[in-house]
Amino acid sequence: MPFSLPFYSQTGIYRDLVWKDGSSIMQRKSDQKKILLVEDDPVMLHELKEVLARYAKYDVTSSSQGEEGLSLIESWRPDLLILDVMLPEIDGFEICRNIKNMPVDQRPKIILLTALTPLLDKMESDWLDQTGADGLLPKPLDTNRLLNMIQDSLSR
């Protein structure tokens, strides 16, 4: 058993749940790196969540809409944004332009995802320069490459 018996507080929050090392569940959660997924394809979004749940210990939230993603960036302040380039309403490039206008210490690292694979070789360095992204991955995703890119981005 990884944690001691829970204590249910009167507020209804298990904030007093404690791991064997003495740290609380809430403390551990706040120490985790936060990743925001913004992807409009429900299958791809599910796949991303599965990969992160299976292989990595991050605090993950998601959105399928660009506008909602922008709101989450400002309110939730993720450490890393995994962002589809082609989104309805507002695309990944526009989201990146908005991020560039944020104070440097509030900007998340960015990994762009694209199904525009034929353009990738020609456009990758231009896209990275224009968006300020740390990386660009083609769809379908290579899980190992994604996890390595996440780790590299978060360690900088």
N, C-alpha and C positions, 0 to 999 in steps of 0.2 A: 504494500500500500504506500503510494508516494507521499501522502499527506496525513496529518492527524485527523481525528474525528472533527467534523465541521461543527461550528457554533453558529446557529441561526440568530442573527441579531433582530431586534425589534423592528428595525426599519425594513426587514425583508431582504437584506443583502448579505451574502456569504462573505463579507469582507474579513471575517476573522478566521477563515479557512487557512491553515498553515501547512506549508511543506515541511518535510523532515529537517531541512537545513535551517528552519526558523523563519524563512521569508514567507510573506503572505501571498496568496493567489493574486490579490490586487497589485501588490508590489511587483511581482514577477511580470504581470501584464503590462505595467507601466514601463518596465525596463526593456520590453521587446521592441524591436524595430517595427514601424508601421508601414504597411504597403497598401496602396490604393490601386485597384484594378479598374480601368475604364475600358470596357469592351462591349460592343453592342450585339455580338453574336453569342447567344445563350449557350451554345455548345462549347465554344472557345472559353467563355467565362467560367463555365463549370470545370473545364479541363484545367484552367489556371488555378482555380481554387483547390482542386484535387491535388495537383502537384505541390502547391505550397503547404497544404495540410499534411501530406504524406512525407515530404522530404525536408521541410524547414519549419522552424518555430518562429513565426512572425504573427503580429496582430494584423489581420487582413480584413479589409472591407472593399466593397465594389459598387460600381455604378454601370448602367448600360447607356447612359446619356451624358453627353459632353457638358451641358449646363450644370447638371447635378454633380458631375465630377469636379468642375471648377469650384462649386460651393464647398464640396468636401475637402478640397485642397486648402481652402482658406480656413475652414472651421476645424477640421480634424488634424491638419498639418502632418501629412505622411512624410516618412523619411525617403520613400521611394514611390514613384508613380510608374505603373506599367500601363502604357497608353496605346490604344489602337489609333492608327493614323486616320482611317476612314470611319467617321462617326456621323450619325444624323445630327441635324441642328448645327452643332459647332464641331469642327474636325480637330484632330490631334494637333495640327499646326497652329490653329488659333489658340488652343489651350496652352501650348508652349509659349506663344507670344504673350499671353496673360501672365504666365509664370515668370517670364523674363522681366516683367514690370514690378515684380514683388521684390522686397528687400532680400538681398543675397542670403541672409541667415534664415529666411523662411522658405526658400525654394527647395522643393524635393529633388532628388536625383530622378532622372527620367530614362526609361527604356521604352523605345517605340516598337510597336508591332505592325507589320504590314503584310498584306496579301499581294502587294504589287511587286512580287519577286523579280520579274523580268527587268524592272527599273532599278533594282537594289544595287547592283554592281556599279551602275553609272551614277546613281544619285546618293549613295550612302554618305559620303563625306560632306556633300552639300547639305543634306538633311540634318546631319549632326551639327554642322556649323550654324545653320539657320535656326535650329530649335534649341540648341544648348543641351541636347540629349546626351546621355552617357553611352548609349548603345542602341542598336537597331537590329531587330530579329525578324526573319521571314516567317510567314505562316505556310504550312503547319509548323508548329514549334518543335525544336529539338530540346527536350527536357533538360539534358545535361548542360547544354549551352546556356539555357535560360537561368538555371540555378547558379552556374558559374558567373554569369553576368550580374545577377542579383548580389551575390556575395562580393564581387569586385566593386560594384557601385556603392554598396553600403559600407565597405571598409575604407573608402576615401574620405 
